Amino acid sequence: MRIRSKWNAKNRDRSPEEISGVLGFISWRIAMQAVLDLENNEFQTDTQVQRLAIIWEFAAFLIHVTDREMYDRMDQDERQIFITAMARNMVQTMSDNMGDILGPGDYKDDLISTLNLRMGEFARFSYDQKDGPSFPMLRFFGESVTAVIGEKNRKWVTTHIIDIEAPDAVKTLKRGMANLLPEEEVASS
């Protein structure tokens, strides 16, 4: 997947909120592409709501991966600001999309609740800065997607997520991070 992750004005400091906003956008694109890839691989999605549920599972996973990647790059306070800004950005994007499909409503509380739940669940699993998410984390993520996808080929979704979609998503996210973060932050990781 091609992503645009270079700054136009290169000689300017970026705030954590600016960087996290761009990473949120990249994560959203990764999640949308993953849904298309699942559908192109004959996994069933029946409704826009179901597609959005899959996107939100990917969003939660990618926010968590971003948090793990930032662990050694930022102090606790900076990382909290960074991840909170990314999460808010993605909650707003998802809420807007839900409003377009389901009509006006307050979707943010449920989205935040699901995100907080997933962040806590993913936190139980190990993550290696070089190798990425552990197999148990990938399996849990795959099972989360399986829970919201259609019946056709459902028994293979978790394996597909573990083997293909999650590694591709993490690789693309890391590439975006490497291009967006200041050189000294990338070099220190």
Beta strands, then each sheet from edge to edge (+ up, - down):
strand 1: 127-128
strand 2: 132-133
sheet 1: 1+ 2-
end
